[in-house]
Amino acid sequence: MKGVWHPEVLVFGFLLPQLLWIPIIRENKEARIGVGLSVLFALWWERIELVAPKSPDWTIIDFGFIAFGVGAFLVLYSGIRGILFSRYPRAFDEEDETLADIEKPLALRLKSSITAWGMGILVAGIFAFYFISRAPEFPLYRLIPVLFPLVTLVAGVSLFLMAASLFWNKRIVICSTFTVFILLLGVAGLIYKGTGTIYNEPQKVIASEPVPQNSRPAKVLWNSYCTACHGTDGTFNRKFVHEYYPLPQKLSLSRLDSIGEDSLVQVILNGRNYMSAYRGRVSEEEARALFRLMHGLSEEAK
């Protein structure tokens, strides 16, 4: 949807995991480990391509962080496996007891899977309904990349809780889950609550209809307000918008001419969809200067 194409991510993150549909591969421990590592590589590489510069000038500190992440994962994995192995050794002893011997009946496993996926679809549906009701003009198809991992997350957590209830008391599982959920909400609140701003001078309230004495150059306004999303040349700041926002509309010459100066000036002043309103920060005269600057950038890019 955004013109990003990395075939290696598709191969390692999507195509190779499809091999698990083949029973002889799915039942082979080495094959499962290989598929799992391919998914981890795809996720890691996707973040590198999306966030890091195209030619990252990595230092020893960057490699240190990677080593720390890998080491922390291995410690956590081996620690949890060691705890489970010490408590339930037969579940990990393939010589004494095969995986099929400890699996639940097929009907019960299907019921658990259907229940978990149903909960995931329900949560994703509620989220989609809430989002669309708040932003009715937002294209529904752009929610698909968000809804699918949300369904998977809820389904995965549900299946984990169902499995945990077989080992531990259900009341303990429910209470622990509720406690973790409350703690996560608290952490999220601390992260996103923001902090107080200390002003060195009295705060000034800007009038809704300012009348500037001297208009600022359009290029200064563009660099101050517009380049974060639209880029210095009007062709998007791709690293920023790919990570945080949907792509803005292309400022092509044909689009600018079809919309017209008056309409785009109103968009600059009053905002639209993801475009913030700049009334009170730029005057109408400055907004018209911005339109003419955009027109010039589009002519250069043609």
C-alpha positions as CSV (number, residue, x, y, z in Angstrom):
1,M,0.0,0.0,0.0
2,K,2.9,2.4,0.7
3,G,5.2,1.2,-2.1
4,V,7.5,-0.7,0.3
5,W,8.7,-4.0,-1.1
6,H,11.3,-6.2,0.6
7,P,11.1,-9.8,-1.0
8,E,13.4,-11.2,1.7
9,V,10.9,-10.3,4.4
10,L,8.2,-12.0,2.4
11,V,10.2,-15.2,1.9
12,F,11.5,-15.6,5.5
13,G,8.5,-14.2,7.3
14,F,5.6,-15.6,5.2
15,L,6.5,-18.2,2.6
16,L,8.9,-20.4,4.7
17,P,6.4,-20.7,7.6
18,Q,3.9,-22.2,5.2
19,L,6.0,-25.3,5.2
20,L,4.5,-26.1,8.6
21,W,1.3,-27.2,6.7
22,I,3.3,-30.3,5.6
23,P,3.1,-32.9,8.4
24,I,6.6,-34.4,7.8
25,I,8.1,-31.0,8.2
26,R,5.9,-29.9,11.1
27,E,6.7,-33.0,13.1
28,N,10.5,-32.5,12.7
29,K,12.0,-30.6,15.6
30,E,14.9,-29.2,13.5
31,A,12.6,-28.0,10.8
32,R,10.4,-26.2,13.4
33,I,13.4,-24.5,14.8
34,G,14.5,-23.4,11.4
35,V,11.1,-22.0,10.5
36,G,11.1,-20.2,13.9
37,L,14.5,-18.7,13.3
38,S,13.4,-17.5,9.8
39,V,10.4,-15.7,11.3
40,L,12.7,-14.0,13.9
41,F,15.1,-13.0,11.2
42,A,12.3,-11.5,9.0
43,L,10.9,-9.5,12.0
44,W,14.4,-8.2,12.8
45,W,15.2,-7.3,9.2
46,E,11.9,-5.6,8.7
47,R,12.6,-3.3,11.6
48,I,16.1,-2.5,10.2
49,E,14.7,-1.7,6.8
50,L,11.8,0.4,8.2
51,V,13.6,2.4,10.9
52,A,17.3,2.4,10.3
53,P,19.0,4.5,7.6
54,K,19.6,2.8,4.3
55,S,23.4,2.7,5.0
56,P,23.6,2.5,8.8
57,D,26.9,3.6,10.2
58,W,26.8,1.1,13.0
59,T,29.2,1.4,15.9
60,I,30.3,-1.2,18.5
61,I,27.4,0.1,20.7
62,D,24.8,-0.9,18.1
63,F,26.3,-4.4,17.9
64,G,26.4,-4.5,21.7
65,F,22.6,-3.8,21.8
66,I,22.0,-6.6,19.3
67,A,24.1,-9.0,21.4
68,F,22.3,-7.9,24.5
69,G,18.9,-8.6,22.9
70,V,19.9,-12.0,21.7
71,G,21.4,-12.9,25.0
72,A,18.4,-11.7,27.0
73,F,16.1,-13.8,24.8
74,L,18.2,-16.9,25.3
75,V,18.4,-16.4,29.1
76,L,14.7,-15.9,29.3
77,Y,13.9,-18.9,27.1
78,S,16.3,-21.3,28.8
79,G,15.2,-20.1,32.3
80,I,11.5,-20.6,31.6
81,R,12.2,-24.0,29.9
82,G,14.3,-25.0,32.9
83,I,11.5,-24.2,35.3
84,L,8.9,-26.1,33.3
85,F,11.3,-29.0,32.8
86,S,12.0,-29.3,36.5
87,R,8.3,-29.3,37.3
88,Y,7.0,-31.3,34.3
89,P,9.9,-33.4,33.0
90,R,7.8,-36.0,31.2
91,A,6.3,-33.3,28.9
92,F,9.8,-32.7,27.5
93,D,11.0,-36.3,27.4
94,E,10.4,-37.5,23.9
95,E,11.8,-40.9,24.5
96,D,9.4,-41.8,27.4
97,E,6.4,-40.0,26.1
98,T,5.6,-38.7,22.6
99,L,3.9,-35.4,21.9
100,A,0.8,-37.2,20.7
101,D,0.4,-38.9,24.1
102,I,0.1,-35.7,26.0
103,E,-2.0,-33.8,23.4
104,K,-5.6,-33.2,24.1
105,P,-8.3,-34.9,22.0
106,L,-8.8,-33.3,18.6
107,A,-12.3,-32.1,19.3
108,L,-11.2,-30.3,22.5
109,R,-8.2,-28.7,20.7
110,L,-10.5,-27.5,17.9
111,K,-12.9,-26.1,20.5
112,S,-10.0,-24.2,22.2
113,S,-8.7,-22.9,18.9
114,I,-12.1,-21.7,17.7
115,T,-12.8,-20.1,21.1
116,A,-9.4,-18.2,21.0
117,W,-9.8,-17.0,17.4
118,G,-13.4,-16.0,18.1
119,M,-12.2,-13.8,21.0
120,G,-9.6,-12.3,18.8
121,I,-12.0,-11.5,16.0
122,L,-14.5,-10.0,18.5
123,V,-11.8,-7.7,20.0
124,A,-10.6,-6.7,16.5
125,G,-14.2,-6.0,15.5
126,I,-14.8,-3.8,18.5
127,F,-11.5,-1.9,17.8
128,A,-12.5,-1.4,14.1
129,F,-15.9,-0.2,15.0
130,Y,-14.5,2.3,17.5
131,F,-11.9,3.5,15.1
132,I,-14.2,4.0,12.1
133,S,-16.8,5.7,14.3
134,R,-14.0,8.2,15.4
135,A,-12.6,8.6,11.9
136,P,-15.4,7.8,9.4
137,E,-13.3,8.9,6.4
138,F,-10.4,6.6,7.1
139,P,-10.2,3.8,4.5
140,L,-11.3,0.5,6.0
141,Y,-8.8,-1.5,4.0
142,R,-5.9,0.3,5.7
143,L,-7.0,-1.2,9.0
144,I,-6.4,-4.8,7.8
145,P,-2.6,-4.7,8.6
146,V,-3.5,-3.7,12.2
147,L,-6.5,-6.0,12.7
148,F,-4.8,-9.2,11.7
149,P,-2.0,-9.0,14.3
150,L,-4.5,-7.8,16.9
151,V,-6.6,-11.0,16.2
152,T,-3.5,-13.1,16.5
153,L,-2.3,-11.4,19.7
154,V,-5.7,-12.0,21.5
155,A,-6.0,-15.5,20.2
156,G,-2.4,-16.3,21.2
157,V,-2.9,-15.0,24.7
158,S,-6.2,-16.8,25.1
159,L,-4.6,-20.1,24.0
160,F,-1.7,-19.5,26.5
161,L,-4.2,-18.9,29.3
162,M,-6.1,-22.0,28.4
163,A,-2.9,-24.1,28.5
164,A,-1.7,-22.4,31.7
165,S,-5.0,-23.4,33.4
166,L,-4.0,-27.1,32.8
167,F,-0.9,-26.6,34.9
168,W,-2.0,-24.1,37.5
169,N,-5.1,-23.4,39.4
170,K,-7.6,-21.4,37.2
171,R,-8.2,-18.9,40.0
172,I,-4.4,-18.2,40.1
173,V,-4.3,-17.8,36.3
174,I,-7.2,-15.4,36.2
175,C,-5.9,-13.3,39.1
176,S,-2.4,-13.2,37.6
177,T,-3.7,-12.2,34.2
178,F,-5.8,-9.4,35.7
179,T,-2.9,-8.2,37.8
180,V,-0.6,-8.1,34.8
181,F,-3.3,-6.3,32.7
182,I,-3.7,-3.6,35.4
183,L,0.1,-3.2,35.6
184,L,0.4,-2.8,31.9
185,L,-2.3,-0.2,31.9
186,G,-0.5,1.7,34.6
187,V,2.8,1.6,32.7
188,A,1.0,2.7,29.5
189,G,-0.5,5.6,31.5
190,L,2.9,6.6,32.8
191,I,4.4,6.6,29.4
192,Y,1.7,8.4,27.5
193,K,0.4,10.8,30.2
194,G,3.0,13.4,29.2
195,T,4.8,15.8,31.5
196,G,4.3,19.3,32.6
197,T,5.9,22.0,30.5
198,I,8.0,24.7,32.2
199,Y,7.6,28.0,30.5
200,N,10.3,30.6,30.9
201,E,7.9,33.4,29.9
202,P,4.1,33.8,30.2
203,Q,2.1,31.6,27.9
204,K,0.5,33.5,25.1
205,V,-2.9,32.6,23.6
206,I,-2.8,33.0,19.9
207,A,-6.0,34.5,18.4
208,S,-8.0,32.3,16.0
209,E,-7.7,34.9,13.2
210,P,-4.1,36.4,13.5
211,V,-3.2,39.4,11.5
212,P,0.6,39.1,11.0
213,Q,2.4,42.4,10.4
214,N,5.1,40.8,8.2
215,S,4.5,37.5,6.3
216,R,7.3,35.0,6.7
217,P,9.0,33.4,3.7
218,A,7.1,30.3,2.4
219,K,10.3,28.2,2.5
220,V,10.8,29.0,6.2
221,L,7.2,28.0,6.9
222,W,7.6,24.8,4.8
223,N,10.7,23.8,6.7
224,S,9.1,24.5,10.0
225,Y,5.7,22.9,9.6
226,C,5.6,20.7,6.5
227,T,8.8,18.8,6.0
228,A,8.3,16.3,8.8
229,C,5.6,14.6,6.7
230,H,5.9,16.0,3.2
231,G,9.7,16.1,3.0
232,T,11.9,19.0,1.9
233,D,11.1,18.4,-1.8
234,G,7.4,17.4,-1.3
235,T,8.0,13.7,-1.9
236,F,7.4,12.6,1.7
237,N,9.7,12.1,4.6
238,R,9.4,8.3,4.1
239,K,11.1,7.2,7.3
240,F,8.7,9.2,9.4
241,V,5.4,8.6,7.7
242,H,6.1,4.9,7.2
243,E,6.7,4.4,10.9
244,Y,3.9,6.7,12.3
245,Y,1.3,7.8,9.8
246,P,-0.4,6.8,6.6
247,L,1.2,8.4,3.6
248,P,0.0,11.9,2.8
249,Q,-1.5,12.7,-0.5
250,K,0.9,13.2,-3.4
251,L,1.5,16.8,-4.2
252,S,1.5,16.2,-7.9
253,L,1.0,19.0,-10.3
254,S,-2.3,17.6,-11.7
255,R,-3.7,17.1,-8.2
256,L,-2.8,20.7,-7.1
257,D,-4.4,22.1,-10.3
258,S,-7.5,20.0,-9.9
259,I,-8.1,21.0,-6.2
260,G,-7.2,24.6,-6.7
261,E,-5.5,27.2,-4.5
262,D,-8.6,28.3,-2.5
263,S,-9.5,24.7,-1.5
264,L,-5.9,23.8,-0.5
265,V,-5.6,27.0,1.5
266,Q,-8.6,25.9,3.5
267,V,-7.0,22.5,4.1
268,I,-3.9,24.2,5.4
269,L,-5.8,26.5,7.7
270,N,-8.6,24.1,8.9
271,G,-7.0,20.6,8.5
272,R,-8.4,17.4,7.0
273,N,-8.1,13.8,8.0
274,Y,-4.4,13.4,9.2
275,M,-3.5,16.9,8.1
276,S,-3.3,19.2,11.1
277,A,-5.0,22.6,11.1
278,Y,-2.6,25.5,11.1
279,R,-5.0,28.3,11.6
280,G,-3.5,30.5,14.3
281,R,0.0,29.6,13.2
282,V,0.0,30.8,9.6
283,S,-2.1,33.5,8.0
284,E,-4.2,33.1,4.9
285,E,-1.6,35.0,3.0
286,E,1.1,32.7,4.2
287,A,-1.0,29.6,3.3
288,R,-1.4,30.9,-0.2
289,A,2.4,31.4,-0.4
290,L,2.8,27.7,0.8
291,F,0.5,26.6,-2.0
292,R,2.6,28.4,-4.6
293,L,5.7,26.8,-3.1
294,M,4.1,23.4,-3.4
295,H,3.2,24.1,-7.0
296,G,6.8,25.0,-7.7
297,L,8.1,21.8,-6.1
298,S,5.6,19.8,-8.1
299,E,6.8,21.5,-11.3
300,E,10.4,20.7,-10.5
301,A,9.5,17.0,-9.8
302,K,7.5,16.6,-13.0
